Amino acid sequence: MKKWGLLLMVVGMLASPMVACGFPLPAGTEMMAVSKAVCAEGEPTESCQMRQDAYQLMSKLQTASVTDLQMAMDMESEGEAMNIALTGRFDYEAAVSETSTLGANVHVWIDEGQMTEAGSTEALDALEFIVMDTTGYTSNDGGQTWVSEALDQDAMSGLGLILGLGGTSGTGLDMFNDPTTFAVTAGESVEYNGQMMNVQTLTLDLTGLLSNTEALSAMLTEGLAAGGDVGLDEEAMGGMTPEDFAMVAAMMLPFLEGTEMSTTIYIGADDGYIHYVEDHFVLSMDMSAFDPTQQPVFMNYQLSGYITGHNQPVSIAAPAGAVEGEGVFGEGGLFGSDSDLGGSLFGTTE
C-alpha cells in the first residue's frame, strides 16, 4: 500500500466491498444490513419498496441452499496473475456462535474447479467441506473420510469470497448505500420454479461515489470498523481519516477507467424472497500515463447462484470420525502457505 500511496488506498477501498458482494443471507444472530434497500435517485417507489421488503425477508432467514453456484476471479498485479473458477452448491444455516466469522455453518459441494497461480494449477474437482463455527472438515472421496482443522481469519475470508458470504462484518460494507451513487434498472420478468421473478440490476456510479465525500466517508468508516475482516485498515488508509481520504478520492478517477460494479437480483412476485443473485465486479487501475514504471492492476470477480429452500430444514453437522490434519484450509493444504500456490486465497503467508 505504501508504494503507490493514495492510488492504492483507493484500490483497497474499492476491492474491500468485493468481500461484501454475494448472497443476501444473514450473518449469525445479527440483522443483516439492508443498505441495498436504499432507494436510488429517481427510482420509482414501487421498485424500491419491493427491494426493501425482499432484503428484510432475507435478513430473517435461518436456513437456505444455494444451487448452481458459479464463481470466477482473475487478478493481475505487478506482472503476477492468479485465477480461480468453480461450480457447485452449498447449504447454509445461520450460526449463533459469536466466534464464527462467516456467521453461518455451511456444507459445500464443489463439482468442478481449479486455481492457478505462477504457472501452477490445483484442481478443486469433487471437493466437499463443512464449516462449523471455526472448524473446517474436508473430504475428497465423497464423504467417506474427513480431515478436520482450525480455521484462521484468512481462511474464513477466502471461504467467504468463493461462496459469496460477507460474514458478520462484510454485510455492513456496501457500495449501494447512497441514492446518488448507484442506479436501478428493471429487467424483463422471468419465470423460475413456478413463480414469476421481478428483475432488478443495481449499478455503481463510480464517479458519483468518489465525488460524494459524505457517502464515501461513511462507507470507509464502515470498512475501518470491520477491520481486517474486509481488508481495509488504518495502514491501508495511510494514516488518513475517512473524511480526509474522501476529500481527495475523486483525483483518482482518471486512473480507474473500466472499473465497474453491479448486482442483479430476482425477487419472487409471490413470496417476496430473493431467488437469484449475480454479482459483477471489475477493478481496473492503470497509471502508466503518469508513471510508465507502474504496471496495471486488474481484478475481475463474477459470482452467481440460485437461493432455494428459504427457511426449509437443512442438516449440517460435524462428520463422525474426522481426523485432525491438513485439509484444504491449512498451511500444508491446497491453499496453505506450503502449497505451490503459496497461500494466495486461504491460509497465511509471510
MARZADREN-77921 format. One record per residue (C-alpha): x, y, z. Coordinates in pm, whole numbers, plus 50000, padded with zeros to 5 digits. Layout:
<atoms>
<atom east="X" north="Y" up="Z"/>
...
</atoms>
This chain:
<atoms>
<atom east="50000" north="50000" up="50000"/>
<atom east="50282" north="50241" up="50075"/>
<atom east="50437" north="50202" up="49730"/>
<atom east="50172" north="50380" up="49529"/>
<atom east="50031" north="50592" up="49809"/>
<atom east="49689" north="50741" up="49756"/>
<atom east="49606" north="50545" up="49443"/>
<atom east="49645" north="50208" up="49610"/>
<atom east="49445" north="50330" up="49905"/>
<atom east="49160" north="50386" up="49661"/>
<atom east="49220" north="50041" up="49513"/>
<atom east="49200" north="49888" up="49862"/>
<atom east="48882" north="50079" up="49929"/>
<atom east="48722" north="49957" up="49605"/>
<atom east="48840" north="49598" up="49644"/>
<atom east="48717" north="49564" up="50002"/>
<atom east="48344" north="49561" up="49915"/>
<atom east="48410" north="49255" up="49699"/>
<atom east="48404" north="49067" up="50028"/>
<atom east="48060" north="49214" up="50090"/>
<atom east="47932" north="49107" up="49749"/>
<atom east="47735" north="48790" up="49726"/>
<atom east="47424" north="48631" up="49862"/>
<atom east="47190" north="48830" up="50090"/>
<atom east="47195" north="48582" up="50375"/>
<atom east="47202" north="48695" up="50740"/>
<atom east="47517" north="48689" up="50949"/>
<atom east="47474" north="48499" up="51272"/>
<atom east="47206" north="48630" up="51503"/>
<atom east="47255" north="48991" up="51389"/>
<atom east="47014" north="49156" up="51147"/>
<atom east="47180" north="49186" up="50809"/>
<atom east="47249" north="49542" up="50700"/>
<atom east="46999" north="49620" up="50424"/>
<atom east="47160" north="49922" up="50266"/>
<atom east="47085" north="49778" up="49920"/>
<atom east="46726" north="49869" up="50008"/>
<atom east="46817" north="50237" up="49985"/>
<atom east="46623" north="50399" up="49701"/>
<atom east="46833" north="50521" up="49412"/>
<atom east="46788" north="50878" up="49300"/>
<atom east="46481" north="50895" up="49076"/>
<atom east="46388" north="50528" up="49132"/>
<atom east="46012" north="50452" up="49126"/>
<atom east="45865" north="50397" up="49473"/>
<atom east="45724" north="50056" up="49377"/>
<atom east="46066" north="49926" up="49268"/>
<atom east="46236" north="50047" up="49584"/>
<atom east="45964" north="49912" up="49816"/>
<atom east="45987" north="49571" up="49650"/>
<atom east="46363" north="49555" up="49716"/>
<atom east="46326" north="49686" up="50072"/>
<atom east="46072" north="49416" up="50153"/>
<atom east="46287" north="49146" up="49990"/>
<atom east="46601" north="49232" up="50185"/>
<atom east="46407" north="49248" up="50510"/>
<atom east="46272" north="48898" up="50444"/>
<atom east="46618" north="48768" up="50356"/>
<atom east="46766" north="48917" up="50673"/>
<atom east="46545" north="48692" up="50885"/>
<atom east="46633" north="48364" up="50714"/>
<atom east="46778" north="48089" up="50930"/>
<atom east="46840" north="47832" up="50657"/>
<atom east="46872" north="47823" up="50279"/>
<atom east="47052" north="47644" up="49997"/>
<atom east="47246" north="47795" up="49710"/>
<atom east="47238" north="47592" up="49389"/>
<atom east="47418" north="47635" up="49058"/>
<atom east="47693" north="47832" up="49231"/>
<atom east="47926" north="47988" up="48974"/>
<atom east="48231" north="48179" up="49092"/>
<atom east="48529" north="48311" up="48894"/>
<atom east="48803" north="48556" up="48985"/>
<atom east="49102" north="48682" up="48785"/>
<atom east="49368" north="48907" up="48935"/>
<atom east="49679" north="49062" up="48783"/>
<atom east="49923" north="49280" up="48973"/>
<atom east="50291" north="49363" up="48928"/>
<atom east="50326" north="49108" up="48649"/>
<atom east="50174" north="48824" up="48851"/>
<atom east="49837" north="48660" up="48787"/>
<atom east="49600" north="48440" up="48983"/>
<atom east="49283" north="48275" up="48855"/>
<atom east="49018" north="48069" up="49028"/>
<atom east="48693" north="47928" up="48893"/>
<atom east="48446" north="47680" up="49040"/>
<atom east="48092" north="47548" up="49023"/>
<atom east="47896" north="47379" up="49299"/>
<atom east="47633" north="47428" up="49569"/>
<atom east="47602" north="47470" up="49945"/>
<atom east="47361" north="47455" up="50237"/>
<atom east="47351" north="47747" up="50479"/>
<atom east="47247" north="47765" up="50843"/>
<atom east="47276" north="48089" up="51045"/>
<atom east="47510" north="48032" up="51340"/>
<atom east="47460" north="48152" up="51694"/>
<atom east="47830" north="48137" up="51781"/>
<atom east="47992" north="48478" up="51825"/>
<atom east="48326" north="48333" up="51712"/>
<atom east="48200" north="48234" up="51367"/>
<atom east="48337" north="48491" up="51122"/>
<atom east="48104" north="48364" up="50849"/>
<atom east="47807" north="48394" up="51079"/>
<atom east="47691" north="48058" up="50948"/>
<atom east="47756" north="47688" up="50927"/>
<atom east="47787" north="47564" up="50569"/>
<atom east="47808" north="47234" up="50384"/>
<atom east="47969" north="47283" up="50044"/>
<atom east="47997" north="47059" up="49739"/>
<atom east="48235" north="47179" up="49465"/>
<atom east="48169" north="46990" up="49145"/>
<atom east="48439" north="47138" up="48925"/>
<atom east="48706" north="47399" up="48980"/>
<atom east="49067" north="47495" up="48960"/>
<atom east="49306" north="47759" up="49087"/>
<atom east="49613" north="47878" up="48901"/>
<atom east="49899" north="48098" up="49016"/>
<atom east="50257" north="48139" up="48895"/>
<atom east="50208" north="47864" up="48638"/>
<atom east="50092" north="47611" up="48899"/>
<atom east="49738" north="47473" up="48887"/>
<atom east="49549" north="47291" up="49162"/>
<atom east="49225" north="47105" up="49093"/>
<atom east="48918" north="47161" up="49308"/>
<atom east="48704" north="46890" up="49148"/>
<atom east="48477" north="46675" up="49368"/>
<atom east="48572" north="46859" up="49684"/>
<atom east="48337" north="46858" up="49983"/>
<atom east="48376" north="47056" up="50302"/>
<atom east="48180" north="47153" up="50611"/>
<atom east="48243" north="47456" up="50830"/>
<atom east="48112" north="47455" up="51187"/>
<atom east="48199" north="47764" up="51389"/>
<atom east="48578" north="47794" up="51337"/>
<atom east="48649" north="47433" up="51237"/>
<atom east="48667" north="47307" up="50881"/>
<atom east="48613" north="46947" up="50768"/>
<atom east="48737" north="46840" up="50425"/>
<atom east="48668" north="46531" up="50215"/>
<atom east="48777" north="46449" up="49861"/>
<atom east="48636" north="46096" up="49846"/>
<atom east="48265" north="46159" up="49855"/>
<atom east="48239" north="46192" up="50232"/>
<atom east="48397" north="45857" up="50315"/>
<atom east="48681" north="46012" up="50516"/>
<atom east="48722" north="46357" up="50667"/>
<atom east="49008" north="46577" up="50786"/>
<atom east="48941" north="46849" up="51046"/>
<atom east="49138" north="47166" up="51113"/>
<atom east="49102" north="47502" up="51286"/>
<atom east="49030" north="47794" up="51053"/>
<atom east="49207" north="48127" up="51091"/>
<atom east="49082" north="48467" up="50972"/>
<atom east="49248" north="48434" up="50631"/>
<atom east="49083" north="48100" up="50568"/>
<atom east="48742" north="48238" up="50664"/>
<atom east="48785" north="48542" up="50440"/>
<atom east="48886" north="48327" up="50144"/>
<atom east="48596" north="48093" up="50207"/>
<atom east="48354" north="48384" up="50223"/>
<atom east="48491" north="48515" up="49896"/>
<atom east="48441" north="48199" up="49694"/>
<atom east="48096" north="48133" up="49845"/>
<atom east="47970" north="48490" up="49832"/>
<atom east="47922" north="48513" up="50208"/>
<atom east="48010" north="48850" up="50355"/>
<atom east="48012" north="48723" up="50712"/>
<atom east="47942" north="48922" up="51023"/>
<atom east="48144" north="49223" up="50904"/>
<atom east="48107" north="49222" up="50529"/>
<atom east="47730" north="49266" up="50538"/>
<atom east="47773" north="49623" up="50654"/>
<atom east="48012" north="49734" up="50377"/>
<atom east="47812" north="49828" up="50071"/>
<atom east="47864" north="50039" up="49760"/>
<atom east="47488" north="50083" up="49720"/>
<atom east="47423" north="50287" up="50030"/>
<atom east="47358" north="50637" up="49897"/>
<atom east="47087" north="50745" up="49647"/>
<atom east="47335" north="50944" up="49438"/>
<atom east="47597" north="50671" up="49387"/>
<atom east="47404" north="50398" up="49204"/>
<atom east="47119" north="50339" up="48960"/>
<atom east="46850" north="50070" up="48948"/>
<atom east="46728" north="49920" up="48622"/>
<atom east="46423" north="49694" up="48597"/>
<atom east="46470" north="49393" up="48369"/>
<atom east="46216" north="49178" up="48192"/>
<atom east="46036" north="48940" up="48429"/>
<atom east="46137" north="48574" up="48410"/>
<atom east="45983" north="48254" up="48544"/>
<atom east="46175" north="48039" up="48791"/>
<atom east="46049" north="47739" up="48985"/>
<atom east="45684" north="47808" up="48904"/>
<atom east="45696" north="48174" up="49005"/>
<atom east="45747" north="48497" up="48813"/>
<atom east="46059" north="48690" up="48912"/>
<atom east="46093" north="49067" up="48919"/>
<atom east="46443" north="49150" up="48798"/>
<atom east="46645" north="49446" up="48925"/>
<atom east="47004" north="49545" up="48845"/>
<atom east="47192" north="49785" up="49073"/>
<atom east="47487" north="49957" up="48902"/>
<atom east="47756" north="50159" up="49076"/>
<atom east="47825" north="50515" up="48962"/>
<atom east="48197" north="50530" up="49039"/>
<atom east="48223" north="50899" up="48956"/>
<atom east="47929" north="50971" up="49181"/>
<atom east="48078" north="50767" up="49465"/>
<atom east="48428" north="50913" up="49457"/>
<atom east="48286" north="51263" up="49420"/>
<atom east="48040" north="51226" up="49707"/>
<atom east="48259" north="51290" up="50011"/>
<atom east="47981" north="51223" up="50261"/>
<atom east="47880" north="50885" up="50116"/>
<atom east="48241" north="50775" up="50064"/>
<atom east="48341" north="50877" up="50415"/>
<atom east="48050" north="50677" up="50560"/>
<atom east="48149" north="50366" up="50362"/>
<atom east="48513" north="50392" up="50465"/>
<atom east="48409" north="50432" up="50828"/>
<atom east="48215" north="50104" up="50796"/>
<atom east="48521" north="49938" up="50644"/>
<atom east="48752" north="50054" up="50922"/>
<atom east="48502" north="49935" up="51182"/>
<atom east="48512" north="49590" up="51020"/>
<atom east="48892" north="49596" up="51039"/>
<atom east="49096" north="49316" up="50887"/>
<atom east="48783" north="49115" up="50814"/>
<atom east="48737" north="49309" up="50490"/>
<atom east="49098" north="49404" up="50419"/>
<atom east="49059" north="49772" up="50500"/>
<atom east="49258" north="49912" up="50792"/>
<atom east="49435" north="50228" up="50908"/>
<atom east="49760" north="50126" up="50739"/>
<atom east="49579" north="50089" up="50406"/>
<atom east="49441" north="50439" up="50460"/>
<atom east="49791" north="50577" up="50502"/>
<atom east="49703" north="50729" up="50835"/>
<atom east="49431" north="50942" up="50679"/>
<atom east="49087" north="50973" up="50831"/>
<atom east="48788" north="50863" up="50620"/>
<atom east="48690" north="51228" up="50587"/>
<atom east="49034" north="51336" up="50458"/>
<atom east="49054" north="51038" up="50224"/>
<atom east="48711" north="51111" up="50077"/>
<atom east="48811" north="51471" up="50004"/>
<atom east="49084" north="51369" up="49756"/>
<atom east="48949" north="51039" up="49618"/>
<atom east="48798" north="51198" up="49305"/>
<atom east="49152" north="51280" up="49187"/>
<atom east="49200" north="50910" up="49113"/>
<atom east="48914" north="50874" up="48864"/>
<atom east="49134" north="50907" up="48550"/>
<atom east="49337" north="50605" up="48661"/>
<atom east="49033" north="50382" up="48723"/>
<atom east="48873" north="50370" up="48379"/>
<atom east="48697" north="50038" up="48329"/>
<atom east="48620" north="49986" up="48700"/>
<atom east="48258" north="49883" up="48747"/>
<atom east="48028" north="49702" up="48986"/>
<atom east="47674" north="49570" up="48951"/>
<atom east="47436" north="49331" up="49124"/>
<atom east="47132" north="49165" up="48966"/>
<atom east="46862" north="49011" up="49184"/>
<atom east="46545" north="48811" up="49113"/>
<atom east="46260" north="48886" up="49355"/>
<atom east="45972" north="48640" up="49373"/>
<atom east="45642" north="48806" up="49276"/>
<atom east="45450" north="48570" up="49509"/>
<atom east="45672" north="48511" up="49813"/>
<atom east="45888" north="48827" up="49801"/>
<atom east="46216" north="48641" up="49860"/>
<atom east="46532" north="48690" up="49656"/>
<atom east="46584" north="48377" up="49445"/>
<atom east="46886" north="48462" up="49230"/>
<atom east="47191" north="48684" up="49265"/>
<atom east="47452" north="48775" up="49008"/>
<atom east="47748" north="48997" up="49103"/>
<atom east="47986" north="49158" up="48857"/>
<atom east="48291" north="49344" up="48992"/>
<atom east="48580" north="49479" up="48783"/>
<atom east="48867" north="49679" up="48928"/>
<atom east="49095" north="49827" up="48663"/>
<atom east="49380" north="50058" up="48755"/>
<atom east="49629" north="50195" up="48502"/>
<atom east="49856" north="50482" up="48592"/>
<atom east="50119" north="50415" up="48322"/>
<atom east="50048" north="50753" up="48161"/>
<atom east="50153" north="50912" up="48490"/>
<atom east="50430" north="50667" up="48578"/>
<atom east="50549" north="50426" up="48300"/>
<atom east="50720" north="50203" up="48557"/>
<atom east="50391" north="50108" up="48722"/>
<atom east="50214" north="49805" up="48579"/>
<atom east="49832" north="49793" up="48558"/>
<atom east="49629" north="49625" up="48830"/>
<atom east="49324" north="49425" up="48727"/>
<atom east="49065" north="49226" up="48919"/>
<atom east="48752" north="49061" up="48778"/>
<atom east="48511" north="48890" up="49020"/>
<atom east="48197" north="48713" up="48899"/>
<atom east="47951" north="48532" up="49126"/>
<atom east="47605" north="48389" up="49068"/>
<atom east="47369" north="48133" up="49215"/>
<atom east="47008" north="48047" up="49295"/>
<atom east="46884" north="48073" up="49652"/>
<atom east="46638" north="47793" up="49727"/>
<atom east="46474" north="47629" up="50026"/>
<atom east="46416" north="47953" up="50216"/>
<atom east="46383" north="47852" up="50582"/>
<atom east="46348" north="47486" up="50486"/>
<atom east="46525" north="47227" up="50705"/>
<atom east="46891" north="47155" up="50629"/>
<atom east="47121" north="46913" up="50806"/>
<atom east="47471" north="47044" up="50876"/>
<atom east="47673" north="46856" up="51135"/>
<atom east="48034" north="46776" up="51212"/>
<atom east="48115" north="46445" up="51037"/>
<atom east="48183" north="46146" up="51258"/>
<atom east="48532" north="46005" up="51264"/>
<atom east="48708" north="46318" up="51136"/>
<atom east="49085" north="46308" up="51188"/>
<atom east="49286" north="46619" up="51266"/>
<atom east="49525" north="46706" up="50989"/>
<atom east="49597" north="46935" up="50699"/>
<atom east="49298" north="46961" up="50470"/>
<atom east="49205" north="47224" up="50214"/>
<atom east="49245" north="47519" up="50450"/>
<atom east="49567" north="47472" up="50646"/>
<atom east="49929" north="47564" up="50583"/>
<atom east="50015" north="47238" up="50415"/>
<atom east="49682" north="47202" up="50235"/>
<atom east="49559" north="47304" up="49895"/>
<atom east="49569" north="47677" up="49969"/>
<atom east="49819" north="47682" up="50253"/>
<atom east="50150" north="47864" up="50259"/>
<atom east="50339" north="47540" up="50196"/>
<atom east="50145" north="47462" up="49878"/>
<atom east="50261" north="47554" up="49529"/>
<atom east="50002" north="47830" up="49528"/>
<atom east="50164" north="47999" up="49826"/>
<atom east="49853" north="48053" up="50032"/>
<atom east="49714" north="48312" up="49795"/>
<atom east="49349" north="48257" up="49886"/>
<atom east="49335" north="48054" up="50208"/>
<atom east="49591" north="48016" up="50482"/>
<atom east="49861" north="48264" up="50578"/>
<atom east="50173" north="48389" up="50408"/>
<atom east="50478" north="48565" up="50542"/>
</atoms>
